[in-house]
Amino acid sequence: MEIDSFSYFDQTGISYRMDDEVLIVGAGLAGLCCALRLQQSNVRFRILEAADGVGGRVRTDRVDGFQLDRGFQVFLIAYPEAKKLLNYDALDLRRFEPGALVRHGGAFHRLTDPWRRPVQGLRSVCSPVGTFMDKMRVGLLRSRVLRGTLEDRFRGPETTTLQALQSSGFSSAMIDRFFRPFLGGIFLDAELKTSSRMFEFVFRMFSTGDATLPGLGMGAIPRQLASGLPTDSVQLNTKVVSVDKRSVQLASGEILRRRAIVIATEGAAATRLLGETIPNAGQGVTCLYFAADRSPVDEPLLVLNGEGRGPVNNLCVPSIAAPHYAPEKQHLVSATVLGIHPTDDASLQAAVREQLVGWYGPEVNRWRHLRTYRIPYALPRQSPPALSVPERPVRWQEGLYICGDHRDNASIQGAMVSGRRAAEAFLEDFT
């Protein structure tokens, strides 16, 4: 059955517009931000989402009273687009300490941002994680990435993150013990092949604002965005199987025609819908969640594997930062393994426990496993020359647009900006 809800002609030949003008495929951050921008210009739209909730890759599940983000994530409050669209107070953002605990040589060593925690930062100077000159070079790096505008970070020479660190003079010890697990956990890229432009952008965001968690989980971010839209504008459990110029076909066989279509999905899904190849290589991640009676850390700090052994790249206890992540008198422990581990869940869990017993002792064996998330496409891969064009085109063909973090950069900021750009492209073309 084919339904045209955009316009019809009566017996006098006058055209009448009906329902919505734009169909948005996908209710992730990009699709929601596209809808918000269209709403500002009084353009009618409808979002079609295959899943049972909004958020795309930014979702939070409730399991036995725990809040489990689908893959450990943090929200950087310095994202400019997020500042415009989100109510930070309503999100009840809980901050991490600016720094990390690095596991090296059988002990934990604290590295602290000296610009926000001067006293603790001075103590970090003597840490064996890197040399004294490495700490000085961090200051020079910070000064450089803070110069100019945010756009300038995507206009400079592009190489890999590893090459950028090496050319900045950082020692192998500093790279392997700190930067590799820290940035590897952000980019999901242990080899640090990610674009140096993305590295400079992320380092600037960490240097100018806190890493946080919403009190009710990362899923609170897309829920807040969706709350600003008309209640009937998001249609869940609606799978789109193909897209043509100004029309989509649903899994039910129904065809919907509109003035314009926006594909707001990850790169691989966009390729399937369009029948044409767009850059869609992704970085995968595996995240294991455990319930613990006692937290293995006392502060809201990220724990990094600076030893290079074992499957766990980084560990965190979200409930130390945001208590609602766990029921009263319990804690939520998150262990991140880069990539999709080839072993089965039971074998992977055993290997993770073995590594963490070496860190925290036999109490780890009493942690209760809650869930393992294997996410093959958690982020688009951004190896050079991935960001040679910082903002890739959102116009695909007449009446057809695409958005998502694969159009800008692999971050919440990139997803939000791409959604706005797609909406503004439509407004330029049709209004």
C-alpha positions as CSV (number, residue, x, y, z in Angstrom):
1,M,0.0,0.0,0.0
2,E,1.3,3.4,-0.9
3,I,0.4,6.4,1.2
4,D,1.1,10.0,0.2
5,S,0.8,12.2,3.3
6,F,2.5,15.2,1.8
7,S,-0.2,16.8,-0.5
8,Y,-3.3,16.2,-2.5
9,F,-5.3,18.2,-5.0
10,D,-9.1,18.9,-4.7
11,Q,-11.5,19.4,-7.6
12,T,-10.5,23.0,-7.9
13,G,-6.8,22.1,-8.4
14,I,-5.6,23.6,-5.1
15,S,-2.8,21.8,-3.4
16,Y,-3.3,20.9,0.3
17,R,-0.4,19.8,2.5
18,M,-1.1,17.0,5.0
19,D,0.7,15.5,8.0
20,D,4.5,15.8,7.9
21,E,6.8,17.1,5.2
22,V,10.0,15.2,6.2
23,L,10.6,11.6,7.2
24,I,13.6,11.0,9.4
25,V,14.9,7.5,9.6
26,G,16.5,6.9,13.0
27,A,15.9,8.4,16.4
28,G,19.5,8.6,17.5
29,L,21.2,11.9,18.5
30,A,21.5,13.0,14.9
31,G,17.9,12.3,14.0
32,L,16.6,14.0,17.1
33,C,18.7,17.1,16.6
34,C,17.6,17.2,12.9
35,A,14.0,17.1,14.1
36,L,14.5,19.9,16.7
37,R,16.0,22.1,14.0
38,L,13.1,21.5,11.7
39,Q,10.7,22.2,14.5
40,Q,12.3,25.6,15.0
41,S,11.3,26.5,11.4
42,N,7.8,25.0,11.8
43,V,8.5,22.2,9.4
44,R,6.4,19.1,10.0
45,F,8.3,15.8,10.3
46,R,8.1,12.2,11.6
47,I,10.9,10.1,12.9
48,L,10.8,6.3,12.1
49,E,12.8,4.3,14.6
50,A,13.3,0.5,14.3
51,A,14.1,0.0,18.1
52,D,11.8,0.3,21.1
53,G,13.3,3.6,22.3
54,V,15.2,6.7,21.2
55,G,18.9,7.1,21.4
56,G,20.5,4.8,18.9
57,R,23.9,3.9,20.4
58,V,23.2,6.1,23.4
59,R,20.9,3.9,25.4
60,T,20.6,2.8,29.1
61,D,19.1,-0.5,30.3
62,R,17.7,-1.2,33.7
63,V,18.9,-4.6,35.1
64,D,18.2,-5.7,38.7
65,G,18.1,-2.1,39.8
66,F,21.3,-1.1,38.0
67,Q,21.6,1.3,35.1
68,L,23.7,-0.1,32.3
69,D,24.8,2.2,29.5
70,R,25.2,0.2,26.3
71,G,28.9,0.4,26.4
72,F,30.7,2.6,28.9
73,Q,30.5,6.2,27.8
74,V,31.0,9.7,29.3
75,F,29.5,13.0,28.4
76,L,31.8,16.0,27.9
77,I,30.1,19.2,29.0
78,A,32.4,21.3,26.8
79,Y,30.6,20.1,23.6
80,P,29.4,23.4,22.1
81,E,26.3,21.9,20.3
82,A,25.2,20.1,23.5
83,K,25.4,23.4,25.4
84,K,22.9,24.9,23.0
85,L,20.4,22.0,23.1
86,L,20.5,20.4,26.5
87,N,19.5,21.4,30.0
88,Y,22.5,20.3,32.0
89,D,20.8,20.9,35.4
90,A,17.9,18.7,34.4
91,L,20.3,15.9,33.4
92,D,21.8,16.0,36.9
93,L,25.3,15.6,35.6
94,R,27.8,13.9,37.9
95,R,31.4,14.7,37.4
96,F,34.5,12.5,37.3
97,E,37.7,13.7,38.8
98,P,40.0,15.2,36.1
99,G,42.6,12.5,35.9
100,A,43.1,8.8,36.0
101,L,44.5,5.9,38.0
102,V,47.1,4.1,35.9
103,R,47.9,0.4,36.6
104,H,51.7,-0.1,36.1
105,G,54.3,-2.2,37.8
106,G,51.8,-3.9,40.1
107,A,50.5,-0.7,41.6
108,F,48.2,2.2,40.8
109,H,49.6,5.6,40.0
110,R,47.4,8.7,39.9
111,L,47.7,11.3,37.2
112,T,45.8,14.6,37.8
113,D,45.0,17.6,35.6
114,P,47.2,20.3,37.3
115,W,45.1,23.1,35.9
116,R,42.0,22.0,37.7
117,R,43.6,20.2,40.7
118,P,46.9,22.0,41.3
119,V,47.9,20.3,44.5
120,Q,47.2,16.8,43.3
121,G,48.7,17.7,39.9
122,L,52.0,18.5,41.5
123,R,52.1,15.1,43.1
124,S,51.6,13.5,39.7
125,V,55.0,15.0,38.5
126,C,56.8,12.2,40.3
127,S,54.6,9.4,38.9
128,P,56.5,6.7,37.1
129,V,53.9,6.7,34.3
130,G,56.0,9.1,32.3
131,T,59.1,11.3,32.6
132,F,59.2,14.8,34.1
133,M,59.5,16.1,30.5
134,D,56.4,14.2,29.5
135,K,54.4,16.1,32.1
136,M,55.8,19.4,30.7
137,R,54.9,18.4,27.2
138,V,51.3,17.8,28.3
139,G,51.2,21.4,29.2
140,L,52.6,22.5,25.9
141,L,50.1,20.2,24.1
142,R,47.2,21.7,26.1
143,S,48.3,25.2,25.3
144,R,48.5,24.4,21.6
145,V,45.0,22.7,21.3
146,L,43.4,25.6,23.1
147,R,44.6,28.2,20.7
148,G,42.2,29.5,18.0
149,T,38.7,28.1,17.4
150,L,37.4,24.6,17.6
151,E,37.2,24.6,13.8
152,D,41.0,25.2,13.7
153,R,41.5,21.8,15.3
154,F,40.1,20.2,12.1
155,R,42.2,22.4,9.7
156,G,45.7,21.6,10.8
157,P,48.0,18.9,9.3
158,E,46.4,15.4,9.7
159,T,48.4,12.3,10.7
160,T,47.6,9.5,13.2
161,T,47.3,10.1,16.9
162,L,50.3,7.9,17.5
163,Q,52.5,9.9,15.1
164,A,51.2,13.2,16.6
165,L,52.2,12.1,20.1
166,Q,55.6,10.9,18.9
167,S,56.3,14.1,17.0
168,S,55.3,16.1,20.2
169,G,58.2,14.4,21.9
170,F,56.3,12.1,24.3
171,S,58.3,9.1,25.5
172,S,57.3,5.5,24.6
173,A,56.6,4.9,28.3
174,M,54.1,7.8,28.5
175,I,52.4,6.8,25.3
176,D,52.1,3.1,26.2
177,R,51.2,3.6,29.9
178,F,48.8,6.5,29.6
179,F,47.9,7.7,26.2
180,R,47.3,4.3,24.6
181,P,44.8,3.1,27.2
182,F,43.2,6.5,27.7
183,L,42.8,7.5,24.1
184,G,42.4,3.9,23.0
185,G,39.3,3.7,25.3
186,I,37.9,6.9,23.8
187,F,38.5,6.0,20.1
188,L,38.2,2.2,20.7
189,D,41.6,2.1,18.9
190,A,44.5,0.5,20.8
191,E,46.9,1.2,17.9
192,L,46.1,4.9,18.0
193,K,45.5,5.1,14.2
194,T,42.7,7.6,14.7
195,S,43.1,11.0,13.0
196,S,45.3,13.5,14.9
197,R,42.6,16.1,14.3
198,M,40.1,14.0,16.3
199,F,42.8,13.6,19.0
200,E,43.3,17.4,19.3
201,F,39.5,18.0,19.4
202,V,39.0,15.5,22.2
203,F,42.0,16.8,24.1
204,R,40.6,20.3,23.9
205,M,37.2,19.1,25.1
206,F,38.7,17.3,28.2
207,S,40.9,20.4,28.9
208,T,37.9,22.8,28.9
209,G,35.2,20.9,30.7
210,D,34.4,17.9,32.9
211,A,33.7,14.3,31.9
212,T,30.3,13.5,33.4
213,L,27.5,11.0,33.6
214,P,23.8,12.0,33.7
215,G,22.3,10.9,37.0
216,L,19.9,8.6,35.2
217,G,22.3,7.2,32.7
218,M,23.5,8.3,29.2
219,G,20.1,7.4,27.8
220,A,18.8,10.5,29.6
221,I,20.4,12.7,26.9
222,P,18.3,11.5,23.9
223,R,15.2,11.3,26.1
224,Q,15.6,14.9,27.0
225,L,16.0,15.8,23.3
226,A,12.9,13.8,22.4
227,S,10.9,15.4,25.2
228,G,11.1,18.7,23.2
229,L,9.3,17.2,20.2
230,P,5.6,16.6,19.7
231,T,4.5,13.4,21.5
232,D,3.3,11.7,18.3
233,S,6.3,12.7,16.1
234,V,8.5,9.6,17.0
235,Q,7.2,6.3,15.7
236,L,9.0,3.4,17.4
237,N,9.3,-0.2,16.4
238,T,9.0,0.8,12.8
239,K,11.7,-0.7,10.6
240,V,12.6,0.9,7.2
241,V,13.9,-1.6,4.7
242,S,14.6,0.7,1.7
243,V,14.8,4.3,0.8
244,D,14.2,6.0,-2.6
245,K,14.0,9.6,-3.6
246,R,11.4,11.1,-1.3
247,S,9.9,7.7,-0.2
248,V,10.6,4.9,2.2
249,Q,9.4,1.3,2.4
250,L,8.6,-0.2,5.8
251,A,9.1,-3.8,6.8
252,S,5.3,-4.1,6.7
253,G,5.4,-3.3,2.9
254,E,3.9,0.1,3.4
255,I,5.4,2.9,1.4
256,L,5.5,6.5,2.7
257,R,6.1,9.4,0.4
258,R,7.2,12.9,1.6
259,R,8.9,16.0,0.3
260,A,12.2,14.9,1.8
261,I,13.9,11.9,3.5
262,V,16.7,12.2,6.1
263,I,18.7,9.0,6.8
264,A,19.9,9.5,10.4
265,T,21.6,6.1,11.0
266,E,25.1,4.7,11.5
267,G,27.2,4.4,8.4
268,A,26.6,0.6,7.8
269,A,22.8,1.0,8.1
270,A,22.8,4.0,5.8
271,T,24.7,1.9,3.2
272,R,22.1,-0.9,3.4
273,L,19.2,1.6,3.0
274,L,20.7,3.6,0.2
275,G,22.2,0.7,-1.7
276,E,25.3,2.7,-2.2
277,T,28.6,2.6,-0.3
278,I,29.4,5.4,2.1
279,P,32.3,5.2,4.6
280,N,31.0,2.7,7.2
281,A,33.9,1.0,8.8
282,G,33.4,0.9,12.5
283,Q,35.3,0.3,15.8
284,G,33.9,-2.3,18.1
285,V,33.9,-2.7,21.8
286,T,32.9,-5.2,24.5
287,C,31.7,-4.0,27.9
288,L,31.2,-6.2,31.0
289,Y,29.2,-5.0,34.0
290,F,29.4,-6.5,37.5
291,A,27.6,-5.8,40.8
292,A,29.9,-5.4,43.8
293,D,29.2,-5.0,47.5
294,R,32.3,-2.7,47.7
295,S,33.8,-0.4,45.1
296,P,37.3,-1.2,44.1
297,V,38.0,2.6,43.9
298,D,37.2,5.4,46.3
299,E,36.8,8.3,43.9
300,P,35.1,8.8,40.5
301,L,38.2,8.1,38.5
302,L,38.9,6.1,35.3
303,V,41.3,3.2,35.9
304,L,43.7,2.6,32.9
305,N,45.6,-0.6,32.1
306,G,49.1,0.8,31.7
307,E,50.7,-2.6,31.7
308,G,49.5,-3.8,28.3
309,R,48.5,-7.2,29.6
310,G,45.1,-8.7,29.9
311,P,41.8,-8.0,28.0
312,V,40.7,-5.0,30.1
313,N,41.7,-1.6,28.7
314,N,39.9,0.5,31.3
315,L,37.7,0.1,34.4
316,C,35.2,2.4,36.0
317,V,32.7,2.4,38.8
318,P,29.9,4.6,37.5
319,S,28.0,4.4,40.8
320,I,30.8,6.3,42.6
321,A,30.2,9.3,40.4
322,A,26.4,8.8,40.0
323,P,24.8,6.8,42.9
324,H,21.6,6.0,40.9
325,Y,23.6,3.7,38.7
326,A,23.4,1.1,41.4
327,P,20.9,0.1,44.2
328,E,21.6,1.2,47.7
329,K,24.7,-0.4,49.3
330,Q,25.9,-1.9,46.0
331,H,28.2,-0.7,43.3
332,L,28.3,-1.0,39.5
333,V,31.7,-1.9,38.0
334,S,32.3,-1.5,34.2
335,A,35.2,-3.2,32.4
336,T,35.9,-2.3,28.8
337,V,37.6,-4.6,26.3
338,L,38.5,-3.0,23.0
339,G,37.1,-4.8,19.9
340,I,34.9,-7.8,19.8
341,H,36.7,-10.5,21.7
342,P,36.8,-13.8,19.8
343,T,36.1,-16.0,22.8
344,D,32.6,-16.8,24.2
345,D,31.1,-14.8,27.0
346,A,32.0,-17.2,29.7
347,S,35.7,-17.5,28.7
348,L,35.9,-13.7,28.3
349,Q,34.4,-13.1,31.7
350,A,36.9,-15.6,33.3
351,A,39.8,-13.8,31.6
352,V,38.6,-10.4,32.8
353,R,38.2,-11.7,36.4
354,E,41.6,-13.2,36.3
355,Q,43.1,-9.8,35.3
356,L,41.1,-7.9,37.9
357,V,41.9,-10.3,40.7
358,G,45.6,-9.4,40.1
359,W,44.5,-5.7,40.6
360,Y,42.1,-6.0,43.5
361,G,42.4,-9.4,45.0
362,P,40.1,-12.4,45.3
363,E,37.1,-10.2,46.2
364,V,36.6,-9.8,42.4
365,N,35.5,-13.4,42.2
366,R,32.5,-12.4,44.4
367,W,31.3,-9.8,41.9
368,R,28.1,-10.8,40.2
369,H,28.1,-10.6,36.5
370,L,25.2,-8.5,35.2
371,R,25.5,-8.3,31.4
372,T,28.1,-8.3,28.6
373,Y,27.5,-6.0,25.7
374,R,29.3,-6.8,22.4
375,I,28.9,-3.7,20.1
376,P,30.5,-4.3,16.6
377,Y,29.8,-0.7,15.5
378,A,30.3,1.6,18.4
379,L,32.1,4.4,16.6
380,P,32.9,5.1,12.9
381,R,36.6,4.5,12.2
382,Q,38.5,7.7,11.7
383,S,41.9,6.9,10.4
384,P,43.5,9.5,8.1
385,P,42.4,10.9,5.8
386,A,39.0,10.4,7.5
387,L,38.8,14.0,8.7
388,S,40.5,15.6,5.7
389,V,37.0,17.1,5.1
390,P,35.8,17.9,8.6
391,E,32.1,18.2,7.6
392,R,31.2,15.7,4.9
393,P,28.2,16.4,2.7
394,V,24.7,15.8,4.1
395,R,23.0,16.2,0.7
396,W,22.8,12.8,-1.0
397,Q,20.5,13.7,-3.9
398,E,17.5,15.9,-4.4
399,G,15.1,15.4,-1.6
400,L,17.4,12.9,0.2
401,Y,19.8,13.8,3.1
402,I,22.0,11.8,5.4
403,C,23.4,12.6,8.9
404,G,25.2,10.9,11.8
405,D,28.6,11.0,13.4
406,H,30.0,9.5,10.2
407,R,29.3,12.8,8.5
408,D,31.3,14.9,11.1
409,N,33.3,13.3,13.9
410,A,32.8,10.3,16.1
411,S,31.4,12.0,19.1
412,I,28.1,13.3,20.6
413,Q,29.1,16.7,19.3
414,G,29.6,15.3,15.8
415,A,26.2,13.5,15.8
416,M,24.3,16.5,17.0
417,V,26.0,18.9,14.5
418,S,25.3,16.6,11.6
419,G,21.6,16.4,12.4
420,R,21.4,20.2,12.5
421,R,23.3,20.5,9.2
422,A,20.9,18.0,7.5
423,A,17.9,20.0,8.6
424,E,19.5,23.3,7.5
425,A,20.3,21.8,4.1
426,F,16.6,20.9,3.7
427,L,15.6,24.4,4.7
428,E,17.9,25.9,2.2
429,D,16.6,23.7,-0.6
430,F,12.9,23.9,0.1
431,T,11.9,27.0,2.0
